[in-house]
């Protein structure tokens, strides 16, 4: 076909897709509207005002792409058809034409005028203009704002009633400021603020609708604001309430007709289930006190604390006017706290695909036992038995054939409180937090066998505290984190260790006496935010106290290069710092949208000193793999520019390509495709380095002047099957740069993983 006829055919097809031939005779297709703002001066919030004014425009025109309206085209193709492809496409993808006659111009002008008033433009005027073409029409609105009205005076209630006094007490925290422009949203939020403060001052029956703002706008572009309590507000709404009886029912069911007699414990009417709970466990999580003023924040705190015990399916609190009198004439409420229990004990088994950061993947079986109140104080006892067999994938040259077997058992006892001595400056209940603090005691035994290389028995004991002061903030203090590893190498691995002094030291010094602190700030729980920040920082130290004690008691190093020992075992000494920063930015204002840009930066430094010249093997960094630099194999990068000999790389990377310093950055764009399927485009960069020179790994030491040139870089695309409760991820990545320069192979890597990488 010649070019001109082909071009003519394409233009003809595009013209048909415009859908204009399906517009009824004598009608105009509505193509949308715009709002033009005219103001005597530059508006500081013009962009936000523009968005608000345009939000009231209806109806929405037919969707179009480069002048084409495929939905209108499909609708037209199905007209007059009762079956067939045209009917199917019309029903599935089509939409009828939106016509000019469907546009209520006068009503829309009124809505725009109303929005101008809401933003302080009391003299705003809205005009409209219809622009027509042969088959289409557009409606434009011009909003002439005039000068904005600003607040000149604010007057809080001046009566001598109790409710007016309490409202006046909130004035220092008011959202209304002299000199600010009038804004209806600010006034609405001020009512909610006052109601919230009154709710925490005993006003159980008050609500925001009882607050009235009287605005005097007779002044020249100025307003005086008078805040009042409506005369129609009922008496019960204008008086504070005190709590009288507080009932605690720990085993409530919907058919509960409680006939049991309560016990009186700390003035609570406690309906016991002594097989599961001690009374103290429940009252420690209850912040509603008999003979105290009702405060809504204490109600919310009680629900949050009781639910975070993880022993209840539901917690409900009902308040009723008390029948008991009060000699002081105060109004009273009775509180009924109803708790529906979860099953106390459970046993489950999970068969899963294990995928580890070091590249080992394979089937695993976990059997878990849970007791939700092991010591009758809401303590959670978790016991897990694990068995798995795994094979490590290679670096692009096929599978290693290296097999790992693992089995073990671990247990955790979680106390719903801080188990610490009474301290003068610390209330261990953290009464101002909505979240239950926890103390964790854990222990475990695990055996790992790397076929033909070595076996290790891991013994772990830890003790620590976790607590939150806000929904976004969490802190973990772990003063005791002891790991002891029994190491049994094969003759083959012994020969490798004999040739690599640093590697031998890393495997020998696996008696770790660590303590750590971790702080996490996570805005992902604030789902409505378009921009969410995640930050985690951790510092860990090991062996410092043991070294101090050994040195002060006159212990000698035997031999000198081995360092001090505890019980005849050499221990590790190091400081380790880890930082992780993520940012999630949603492209669309719709909170349900998955279209977002996500970035992550990770940095870690482990500094061995004193008793150690290298970090113990379990604490060293590896990089690469499905959750890291996806164009390279797990632990297939670094340290530094080190590159194993071609014949050794697939054999050595699992133990040789590790380091003391890590820097990694990732950037990813995620896009909704169809329901439950998302796409992604990403780029990853990073590397690891050694803190001290290792002659067996030349180029591995960190150099501040060259480290940026030593980053491995990869890029790729991915698909994610996301059904909310689990995610299956497929990523394909191509190496762009290796730490030592041009990658040996530009062949891409396919990654299959569970969950998002970050």
MOJO-V355931 format. One record per pair of residues at least 4 apart in sequence whose ideal C-beta (glycine too) atoms are under 7 Angstrom apart, sorted by the first residue. I is the first residue (numbers start at 1). GAP is how many residues later the second one is. If there is no record, write none. Layout:
i=I gap=GAP
i=I gap=GAP
This chain:
i=1 gap=4
i=1 gap=5
i=2 gap=4
i=3 gap=4
i=4 gap=4
i=5 gap=4
i=6 gap=4
i=7 gap=4
i=8 gap=4
i=9 gap=4
i=10 gap=4
i=11 gap=4
i=12 gap=4
i=13 gap=4
i=14 gap=54
i=16 gap=57
i=17 gap=51
i=17 gap=53
i=17 gap=56
i=18 gap=49
i=18 gap=50
i=18 gap=51
i=19 gap=50
i=19 gap=53
i=19 gap=54
i=19 gap=57
i=20 gap=9
i=20 gap=115
i=22 gap=50
i=22 gap=53
i=22 gap=54
i=22 gap=75
i=23 gap=4
i=23 gap=6
i=23 gap=74
i=23 gap=112
i=27 gap=72
i=27 gap=73
i=27 gap=74
i=28 gap=71
i=28 gap=72
i=28 gap=104
i=28 gap=107
i=28 gap=108
i=28 gap=109
i=29 gap=68
i=29 gap=70
i=29 gap=106
i=29 gap=107
i=30 gap=31
i=30 gap=68
i=30 gap=69
i=30 gap=70
i=30 gap=72
i=30 gap=73
i=30 gap=107
i=31 gap=30
i=31 gap=105
i=31 gap=106
i=31 gap=107
i=32 gap=29
i=32 gap=106
i=33 gap=24
i=33 gap=105
i=33 gap=106
i=33 gap=107
i=33 gap=108
i=34 gap=106
i=35 gap=15
i=35 gap=18
i=35 gap=19
i=35 gap=77
i=35 gap=106
i=35 gap=108
i=36 gap=104
i=36 gap=106
i=37 gap=9
i=37 gap=12
i=37 gap=13
i=37 gap=106
i=37 gap=108
i=38 gap=104
i=38 gap=105
i=38 gap=106
i=38 gap=107
i=39 gap=4
i=39 gap=106
i=40 gap=107
i=43 gap=6
i=45 gap=4
i=46 gap=4
i=47 gap=4
i=48 gap=4
i=49 gap=4
i=49 gap=70
i=50 gap=4
i=51 gap=4
i=52 gap=63
i=53 gap=59
i=53 gap=62
i=53 gap=90
i=56 gap=52
i=56 gap=55
i=56 gap=56
i=56 gap=59
i=57 gap=51
i=58 gap=50
i=59 gap=39
i=59 gap=43
i=59 gap=44
i=61 gap=37
i=62 gap=7
i=62 gap=9
i=62 gap=10
i=62 gap=33
i=62 gap=35
i=62 gap=36
i=63 gap=6
i=63 gap=8
i=64 gap=4
i=64 gap=5
i=69 gap=4
i=70 gap=4
i=71 gap=4
i=71 gap=22
i=71 gap=23
i=71 gap=24
i=72 gap=4
i=72 gap=23
i=72 gap=25
i=73 gap=4
i=74 gap=4
i=74 gap=15
i=74 gap=16
i=74 gap=19
i=74 gap=20
i=75 gap=15
i=75 gap=19
i=75 gap=20
i=75 gap=21
i=77 gap=9
i=77 gap=12
i=77 gap=13
i=78 gap=8
i=78 gap=9
i=78 gap=11
i=78 gap=12
i=78 gap=13
i=78 gap=16
i=81 gap=5
i=81 gap=6
i=82 gap=5
i=83 gap=4
i=85 gap=4
i=86 gap=4
i=87 gap=4
i=88 gap=4
i=89 gap=4
i=89 gap=5
i=90 gap=4
i=98 gap=4
i=100 gap=37
i=103 gap=36
i=104 gap=4
i=105 gap=4
i=105 gap=23
i=105 gap=34
i=106 gap=4
i=107 gap=4
i=108 gap=4
i=109 gap=4
i=109 gap=17
i=109 gap=19
i=109 gap=32
i=110 gap=4
i=111 gap=4
i=112 gap=4
i=112 gap=14
i=112 gap=29
i=112 gap=31
i=113 gap=4
i=113 gap=11
i=113 gap=13
i=114 gap=4
i=115 gap=4
i=116 gap=5
i=116 gap=8
i=116 gap=27
i=116 gap=29
i=117 gap=4
i=117 gap=5
i=117 gap=7
i=118 gap=66
i=119 gap=64
i=120 gap=28
i=120 gap=29
i=120 gap=61
i=120 gap=62
i=120 gap=63
i=121 gap=24
i=121 gap=25
i=121 gap=27
i=122 gap=27
i=122 gap=95
i=123 gap=23
i=124 gap=19
i=124 gap=20
i=124 gap=21
i=124 gap=22
i=125 gap=19
i=126 gap=15
i=126 gap=17
i=127 gap=15
i=128 gap=11
i=128 gap=12
i=128 gap=13
i=129 gap=11
i=130 gap=7
i=130 gap=9
i=131 gap=6
i=131 gap=7
i=131 gap=9
i=132 gap=5
i=147 gap=74
i=148 gap=33
i=149 gap=33
i=149 gap=68
i=149 gap=72
i=149 gap=73
i=149 gap=74
i=150 gap=29
i=150 gap=30
i=150 gap=31
i=150 gap=32
i=150 gap=71
i=150 gap=72
i=151 gap=25
i=151 gap=26
i=151 gap=27
i=151 gap=28
i=151 gap=29
i=151 gap=31
i=151 gap=72
i=151 gap=74
i=152 gap=26
i=152 gap=67
i=152 gap=70
i=152 gap=71
i=152 gap=72
i=153 gap=71
i=153 gap=72
i=154 gap=22
i=154 gap=24
i=154 gap=71
i=155 gap=70
i=155 gap=71
i=155 gap=72
i=156 gap=11
i=156 gap=12
i=156 gap=15
i=156 gap=71
i=157 gap=7
i=157 gap=10
i=157 gap=11
i=157 gap=70
i=157 gap=71
i=157 gap=72
i=159 gap=5
i=161 gap=4
i=161 gap=77
i=162 gap=4
i=162 gap=77
i=163 gap=4
i=163 gap=66
i=163 gap=75
i=164 gap=4
i=164 gap=65
i=165 gap=4
i=166 gap=32
i=166 gap=35
i=167 gap=27
i=170 gap=24
i=170 gap=27
i=174 gap=16
i=175 gap=11
i=175 gap=14
i=175 gap=15
i=175 gap=18
i=176 gap=10
i=176 gap=14
i=176 gap=49
i=182 gap=41
i=184 gap=4
i=185 gap=4
i=186 gap=4
i=187 gap=4
i=187 gap=26
i=188 gap=4
i=189 gap=4
i=190 gap=4
i=191 gap=4
i=191 gap=17
i=191 gap=20
i=192 gap=4
i=192 gap=16
i=193 gap=4
i=194 gap=4
i=194 gap=17
i=195 gap=4
i=195 gap=11
i=195 gap=12
i=195 gap=13
i=196 gap=4
i=197 gap=4
i=198 gap=5
i=198 gap=8
i=199 gap=4
i=199 gap=7
i=199 gap=97
i=200 gap=95
i=200 gap=96
i=200 gap=97
i=201 gap=39
i=202 gap=38
i=202 gap=39
i=202 gap=40
i=202 gap=91
i=202 gap=92
i=203 gap=34
i=203 gap=37
i=204 gap=37
i=204 gap=90
i=204 gap=115
i=204 gap=129
i=205 gap=31
i=205 gap=32
i=206 gap=4
i=206 gap=31
i=210 gap=19
i=210 gap=20
i=210 gap=23
i=210 gap=27
i=211 gap=16
i=211 gap=18
i=212 gap=16
i=212 gap=18
i=213 gap=12
i=213 gap=14
i=214 gap=12
i=214 gap=14
i=215 gap=8
i=215 gap=10
i=216 gap=7
i=216 gap=8
i=217 gap=6
i=219 gap=4
i=229 gap=4
i=229 gap=9
i=233 gap=4
i=233 gap=5
i=235 gap=4
i=239 gap=92
i=240 gap=53
i=241 gap=53
i=241 gap=90
i=241 gap=91
i=241 gap=92
i=242 gap=49
i=242 gap=50
i=242 gap=51
i=242 gap=52
i=242 gap=88
i=242 gap=90
i=243 gap=45
i=243 gap=46
i=243 gap=47
i=243 gap=48
i=243 gap=49
i=243 gap=51
i=243 gap=90
i=243 gap=92
i=244 gap=46
i=244 gap=78
i=244 gap=80
i=244 gap=88
i=244 gap=89
i=244 gap=90
i=245 gap=24
i=245 gap=45
i=245 gap=77
i=245 gap=89
i=246 gap=22
i=246 gap=23
i=246 gap=42
i=246 gap=44
i=246 gap=89
i=246 gap=91
i=247 gap=15
i=247 gap=22
i=247 gap=88
i=247 gap=89
i=247 gap=90
i=248 gap=20
i=248 gap=21
i=248 gap=22
i=248 gap=23
i=248 gap=34
i=248 gap=38
i=248 gap=89
i=249 gap=9
i=249 gap=22
i=249 gap=88
i=249 gap=89
i=249 gap=90
i=250 gap=21
i=250 gap=22
i=250 gap=23
i=250 gap=27
i=250 gap=32
i=250 gap=89
i=251 gap=22
i=251 gap=90
i=252 gap=4
i=252 gap=86
i=252 gap=87
i=252 gap=88
i=253 gap=87
i=258 gap=13
i=260 gap=11
i=262 gap=7
i=262 gap=8
i=262 gap=9
i=263 gap=7
i=263 gap=9
i=264 gap=5
i=265 gap=5
i=265 gap=14
i=265 gap=18
i=266 gap=17
i=267 gap=23
i=268 gap=15
i=268 gap=22
i=270 gap=9
i=272 gap=7
i=273 gap=4
i=276 gap=65
i=276 gap=68
i=276 gap=97
i=276 gap=100
i=277 gap=4
i=277 gap=5
i=277 gap=96
i=277 gap=99
i=277 gap=101
i=278 gap=98
i=278 gap=99
i=279 gap=4
i=280 gap=4
i=281 gap=96
i=281 gap=97
i=282 gap=4
i=284 gap=133
i=284 gap=145
i=285 gap=20
i=285 gap=21
i=285 gap=24
i=285 gap=151
i=286 gap=16
i=286 gap=51
i=287 gap=11
i=287 gap=14
i=287 gap=15
i=287 gap=144
i=288 gap=10
i=288 gap=11
i=288 gap=14
i=288 gap=47
i=294 gap=39
i=296 gap=4
i=297 gap=4
i=298 gap=4
i=299 gap=4
i=299 gap=18
i=300 gap=4
i=300 gap=134
i=301 gap=4
i=301 gap=133
i=302 gap=4
i=302 gap=15
i=302 gap=35
i=303 gap=4
i=303 gap=12
i=303 gap=14
i=304 gap=4
i=304 gap=130
i=304 gap=131
i=305 gap=131
i=306 gap=6
i=306 gap=9
i=306 gap=33
i=307 gap=5
i=307 gap=8
i=308 gap=127
i=308 gap=128
i=309 gap=69
i=309 gap=107
i=309 gap=127
i=310 gap=62
i=310 gap=70
i=311 gap=30
i=311 gap=31
i=311 gap=61
i=311 gap=62
i=311 gap=67
i=312 gap=27
i=312 gap=28
i=312 gap=29
i=312 gap=30
i=313 gap=27
i=313 gap=28
i=313 gap=29
i=314 gap=26
i=315 gap=24
i=316 gap=22
i=317 gap=18
i=317 gap=19
i=317 gap=20
i=318 gap=18
i=319 gap=14
i=319 gap=16
i=320 gap=13
i=320 gap=14
i=321 gap=12
i=322 gap=10
i=322 gap=11
i=322 gap=12
i=324 gap=8
i=326 gap=4
i=326 gap=6
i=342 gap=30
i=344 gap=27
i=344 gap=28
i=344 gap=29
i=345 gap=25
i=345 gap=26
i=346 gap=24
i=347 gap=22
i=348 gap=20
i=349 gap=16
i=349 gap=18
i=350 gap=16
i=351 gap=12
i=351 gap=14
i=352 gap=12
i=352 gap=14
i=353 gap=8
i=353 gap=10
i=353 gap=401
i=354 gap=7
i=354 gap=8
i=354 gap=10
i=354 gap=34
i=354 gap=36
i=355 gap=6
i=355 gap=271
i=355 gap=398
i=355 gap=399
i=356 gap=4
i=357 gap=265
i=357 gap=268
i=357 gap=270
i=357 gap=277
i=358 gap=264
i=358 gap=276
i=358 gap=277
i=358 gap=296
i=359 gap=33
i=359 gap=34
i=359 gap=266
i=359 gap=274
i=359 gap=275
i=359 gap=276
i=359 gap=295
i=360 gap=30
i=360 gap=31
i=360 gap=32
i=360 gap=44
i=361 gap=29
i=361 gap=30
i=361 gap=32
i=362 gap=26
i=362 gap=27
i=362 gap=28
i=362 gap=29
i=363 gap=25
i=363 gap=26
i=364 gap=22
i=364 gap=23
i=364 gap=24
i=365 gap=22
i=366 gap=18
i=366 gap=20
i=367 gap=18
i=368 gap=14
i=368 gap=16
i=369 gap=14
i=370 gap=10
i=370 gap=12
i=371 gap=10
i=372 gap=8
i=373 gap=4
i=373 gap=5
i=373 gap=6
i=374 gap=5
i=374 gap=7
i=374 gap=39
i=375 gap=4
i=378 gap=38
i=379 gap=34
i=379 gap=35
i=379 gap=36
i=379 gap=37
i=380 gap=34
i=381 gap=32
i=382 gap=29
i=382 gap=30
i=383 gap=28
i=384 gap=25
i=384 gap=26
i=385 gap=24
i=386 gap=20
i=386 gap=21
i=386 gap=22
i=387 gap=20
i=388 gap=18
i=389 gap=14
i=389 gap=16
i=390 gap=14
i=391 gap=8
i=391 gap=11
i=391 gap=12
i=392 gap=8
i=392 gap=10
i=392 gap=262
i=393 gap=6
i=393 gap=240
i=394 gap=4
i=394 gap=5
i=394 gap=6
i=394 gap=239
i=394 gap=256
i=395 gap=238
i=395 gap=241
i=395 gap=254
i=395 gap=255
i=395 gap=258
i=396 gap=237
i=396 gap=349
i=396 gap=351
i=396 gap=353
i=397 gap=253
i=400 gap=250
i=402 gap=48
i=402 gap=49
i=402 gap=252
i=403 gap=48
i=404 gap=44
i=404 gap=45
i=404 gap=46
i=405 gap=44
i=406 gap=40
i=406 gap=41
i=406 gap=42
i=407 gap=40
i=408 gap=36
i=408 gap=37
i=408 gap=38
i=408 gap=39
i=409 gap=35
i=409 gap=36
i=410 gap=32
i=410 gap=33
i=410 gap=34
i=411 gap=31
i=411 gap=32
i=411 gap=33
i=412 gap=28
i=412 gap=30
i=413 gap=28
i=414 gap=24
i=414 gap=26
i=415 gap=4
i=415 gap=23
i=415 gap=24
i=416 gap=20
i=416 gap=22
i=417 gap=11
i=417 gap=20
i=417 gap=22
i=418 gap=10
i=418 gap=19
i=418 gap=21
i=418 gap=47
i=419 gap=20
i=420 gap=8
i=427 gap=4
i=430 gap=7
i=430 gap=37
i=433 gap=35
i=433 gap=36
i=435 gap=33
i=437 gap=28
i=437 gap=30
i=438 gap=27
i=438 gap=28
i=439 gap=26
i=440 gap=24
i=440 gap=26
i=441 gap=22
i=442 gap=20
i=443 gap=17
i=443 gap=18
i=444 gap=16
i=445 gap=14
i=446 gap=12
i=447 gap=8
i=447 gap=10
i=448 gap=7
i=448 gap=8
i=449 gap=6
i=450 gap=4
i=452 gap=38
i=452 gap=40
i=453 gap=37
i=453 gap=39
i=453 gap=40
i=454 gap=33
i=454 gap=34
i=454 gap=35
i=454 gap=36
i=454 gap=39
i=455 gap=33
i=456 gap=29
i=456 gap=30
i=456 gap=31
i=457 gap=28
i=457 gap=29
i=458 gap=25
i=458 gap=27
i=459 gap=25
i=460 gap=22
i=460 gap=23
i=461 gap=19
i=461 gap=21
i=462 gap=16
i=462 gap=18
i=462 gap=19
i=463 gap=16
i=463 gap=17
i=464 gap=12
i=464 gap=13
i=464 gap=14
i=464 gap=15
i=465 gap=12
i=466 gap=8
i=466 gap=10
i=467 gap=8
i=468 gap=5
i=468 gap=6
i=469 gap=4
i=471 gap=54
i=472 gap=49
i=472 gap=50
i=472 gap=51
i=472 gap=53
i=473 gap=48
i=474 gap=46
i=475 gap=44
i=476 gap=42
i=477 gap=40
i=478 gap=37
i=478 gap=38
i=479 gap=36
i=480 gap=35
i=481 gap=33
i=481 gap=34
i=481 gap=35
i=482 gap=30
i=482 gap=31
i=483 gap=29
i=483 gap=135
i=484 gap=27
i=485 gap=25
i=487 gap=20
i=487 gap=23
i=489 gap=4
i=489 gap=5
i=489 gap=8
i=490 gap=4
i=491 gap=4
i=493 gap=4
i=494 gap=4
i=495 gap=4
i=496 gap=4
i=497 gap=6
i=497 gap=7
i=497 gap=10
i=499 gap=197
i=500 gap=4
i=500 gap=196
i=501 gap=4
i=502 gap=4
i=502 gap=112
i=502 gap=192
i=502 gap=194
i=503 gap=4
i=503 gap=152
i=503 gap=153
i=504 gap=4
i=505 gap=4
i=505 gap=108
i=505 gap=109
i=506 gap=108
i=506 gap=109
i=506 gap=110
i=506 gap=111
i=506 gap=114
i=507 gap=110
i=508 gap=62
i=509 gap=61
i=509 gap=63
i=509 gap=103
i=509 gap=107
i=510 gap=106
i=510 gap=107
i=510 gap=108
i=511 gap=55
i=511 gap=58
i=511 gap=59
i=511 gap=60
i=511 gap=61
i=512 gap=30
i=512 gap=60
i=512 gap=104
i=513 gap=29
i=513 gap=30
i=513 gap=33
i=513 gap=58
i=514 gap=26
i=514 gap=27
i=514 gap=28
i=515 gap=26
i=516 gap=22
i=516 gap=23
i=516 gap=24
i=517 gap=21
i=517 gap=22
i=518 gap=18
i=518 gap=20
i=519 gap=18
i=520 gap=16
i=521 gap=12
i=521 gap=14
i=522 gap=12
i=523 gap=6
i=523 gap=9
i=523 gap=10
i=523 gap=11
i=524 gap=8
i=524 gap=10
i=524 gap=60
i=526 gap=6
i=527 gap=64
i=528 gap=63
i=530 gap=55
i=530 gap=56
i=530 gap=59
i=531 gap=52
i=531 gap=54
i=532 gap=52
i=533 gap=50
i=534 gap=48
i=535 gap=46
i=536 gap=44
i=537 gap=42
i=538 gap=40
i=539 gap=38
i=540 gap=36
i=541 gap=34
i=542 gap=30
i=542 gap=31
i=542 gap=32
i=543 gap=4
i=543 gap=28
i=543 gap=29
i=543 gap=30
i=543 gap=67
i=543 gap=68
i=544 gap=4
i=544 gap=29
i=545 gap=4
i=546 gap=4
i=546 gap=20
i=546 gap=25
i=547 gap=4
i=547 gap=17
i=547 gap=26
i=547 gap=63
i=547 gap=64
i=548 gap=4
i=549 gap=4
i=550 gap=5
i=550 gap=14
i=551 gap=4
i=555 gap=9
i=557 gap=5
i=557 gap=6
i=557 gap=7
i=558 gap=4
i=562 gap=8
i=563 gap=7
i=563 gap=48
i=564 gap=47
i=565 gap=4
i=565 gap=5
i=566 gap=5
i=571 gap=40
i=572 gap=39
i=572 gap=40
i=572 gap=44
i=573 gap=35
i=573 gap=36
i=573 gap=37
i=573 gap=38
i=573 gap=39
i=574 gap=32
i=574 gap=33
i=574 gap=34
i=574 gap=35
i=574 gap=38
i=574 gap=41
i=575 gap=32
i=576 gap=30
i=576 gap=43
i=577 gap=27
i=577 gap=28
i=578 gap=26
i=579 gap=24
i=580 gap=22
i=581 gap=20
i=582 gap=16
i=582 gap=17
i=582 gap=18
i=582 gap=176
i=583 gap=16
i=584 gap=12
i=584 gap=14
i=585 gap=11
i=585 gap=12
i=586 gap=7
i=586 gap=9
i=586 gap=10
i=587 gap=8
i=587 gap=9
i=588 gap=5
i=588 gap=7
i=593 gap=79
i=594 gap=76
i=594 gap=78
i=594 gap=84
i=595 gap=75
i=595 gap=76
i=595 gap=77
i=596 gap=74
i=597 gap=72
i=598 gap=70
i=598 gap=72
i=598 gap=160
i=599 gap=67
i=599 gap=68
i=600 gap=65
i=600 gap=66
i=600 gap=158
i=601 gap=64
i=602 gap=60
i=602 gap=62
i=603 gap=59
i=603 gap=60
i=604 gap=17
i=604 gap=57
i=604 gap=58
i=605 gap=56
i=606 gap=9
i=606 gap=13
i=606 gap=54
i=606 gap=85
i=607 gap=84
i=608 gap=4
i=608 gap=5
i=608 gap=6
i=608 gap=7
i=608 gap=52
i=608 gap=83
i=613 gap=79
i=614 gap=78
i=615 gap=4
i=615 gap=5
i=615 gap=45
i=620 gap=38
i=620 gap=39
i=620 gap=40
i=621 gap=37
i=621 gap=38
i=621 gap=41
i=621 gap=67
i=622 gap=12
i=622 gap=13
i=622 gap=35
i=622 gap=36
i=622 gap=66
i=623 gap=5
i=623 gap=6
i=623 gap=14
i=623 gap=15
i=623 gap=39
i=623 gap=41
i=623 gap=63
i=623 gap=64
i=623 gap=65
i=624 gap=4
i=624 gap=5
i=624 gap=8
i=624 gap=9
i=624 gap=10
i=624 gap=11
i=624 gap=12
i=624 gap=13
i=625 gap=8
i=625 gap=9
i=626 gap=4
i=626 gap=105
i=626 gap=125
i=626 gap=127
i=626 gap=131
i=627 gap=126
i=627 gap=130
i=628 gap=36
i=629 gap=8
i=629 gap=55
i=629 gap=57
i=629 gap=83
i=629 gap=85
i=630 gap=54
i=630 gap=84
i=630 gap=86
i=630 gap=101
i=630 gap=103
i=630 gap=119
i=630 gap=121
i=631 gap=53
i=631 gap=83
i=631 gap=85
i=631 gap=102
i=631 gap=103
i=631 gap=104
i=631 gap=118
i=632 gap=4
i=632 gap=5
i=632 gap=80
i=632 gap=82
i=632 gap=103
i=633 gap=20
i=635 gap=18
i=635 gap=19
i=635 gap=22
i=635 gap=23
i=636 gap=17
i=636 gap=21
i=637 gap=20
i=637 gap=50
i=637 gap=51
i=637 gap=75
i=637 gap=102
i=638 gap=4
i=638 gap=19
i=638 gap=21
i=638 gap=49
i=638 gap=50
i=638 gap=51
i=638 gap=62
i=638 gap=101
i=639 gap=18
i=639 gap=20
i=639 gap=49
i=639 gap=50
i=639 gap=51
i=639 gap=58
i=639 gap=61
i=640 gap=47
i=640 gap=49
i=640 gap=50
i=640 gap=59
i=640 gap=60
i=640 gap=61
i=640 gap=62
i=640 gap=70
i=640 gap=99
i=641 gap=58
i=641 gap=69
i=641 gap=98
i=641 gap=99
i=642 gap=55
i=642 gap=56
i=642 gap=57
i=642 gap=58
i=643 gap=97
i=644 gap=4
i=644 gap=5
i=644 gap=8
i=644 gap=12
i=648 gap=4
i=649 gap=4
i=652 gap=4
i=653 gap=4
i=658 gap=30
i=659 gap=29
i=659 gap=30
i=659 gap=31
i=659 gap=41
i=660 gap=30
i=660 gap=31
i=661 gap=27
i=661 gap=28
i=661 gap=30
i=661 gap=41
i=662 gap=26
i=663 gap=23
i=663 gap=24
i=664 gap=22
i=665 gap=20
i=665 gap=21
i=666 gap=16
i=666 gap=18
i=666 gap=92
i=667 gap=15
i=667 gap=16
i=668 gap=12
i=668 gap=14
i=669 gap=11
i=669 gap=12
i=670 gap=8
i=670 gap=10
i=671 gap=7
i=671 gap=8
i=672 gap=6
i=673 gap=4
i=673 gap=5
i=673 gap=6
i=676 gap=45
i=676 gap=46
i=676 gap=47
i=677 gap=42
i=677 gap=44
i=678 gap=42
i=678 gap=44
i=679 gap=39
i=679 gap=40
i=680 gap=37
i=680 gap=38
i=680 gap=40
i=681 gap=36
i=682 gap=33
i=682 gap=34
i=682 gap=36
i=683 gap=32
i=684 gap=30
i=685 gap=26
i=685 gap=27
i=685 gap=28
i=686 gap=25
i=686 gap=26
i=687 gap=23
i=687 gap=24
i=687 gap=25
i=687 gap=52
i=689 gap=11
i=689 gap=12
i=689 gap=13
i=689 gap=18
i=690 gap=4
i=690 gap=7
i=690 gap=10
i=690 gap=11
i=690 gap=12
i=691 gap=11
i=692 gap=9
i=693 gap=8
i=694 gap=6
i=702 gap=5
i=703 gap=4
i=706 gap=4
i=710 gap=29
i=711 gap=28
i=712 gap=25
i=712 gap=26
i=712 gap=27
i=713 gap=23
i=713 gap=24
i=714 gap=19
i=714 gap=20
i=714 gap=21
i=714 gap=22
i=715 gap=18
i=715 gap=19
i=715 gap=21
i=716 gap=15
i=716 gap=16
i=716 gap=17
i=716 gap=18
i=716 gap=32
i=717 gap=15
i=718 gap=11
i=718 gap=12
i=718 gap=13
i=718 gap=14
i=719 gap=11
i=720 gap=7
i=720 gap=9
i=721 gap=6
i=721 gap=7
i=722 gap=5
i=726 gap=28
i=727 gap=27
i=727 gap=28
i=727 gap=29
i=728 gap=26
i=729 gap=24
i=729 gap=26
i=729 gap=27
i=730 gap=22
i=731 gap=20
i=732 gap=16
i=732 gap=18
i=733 gap=15
i=733 gap=16
i=733 gap=18
i=734 gap=12
i=734 gap=14
i=735 gap=8
i=735 gap=11
i=737 gap=6
i=738 gap=4
i=738 gap=5
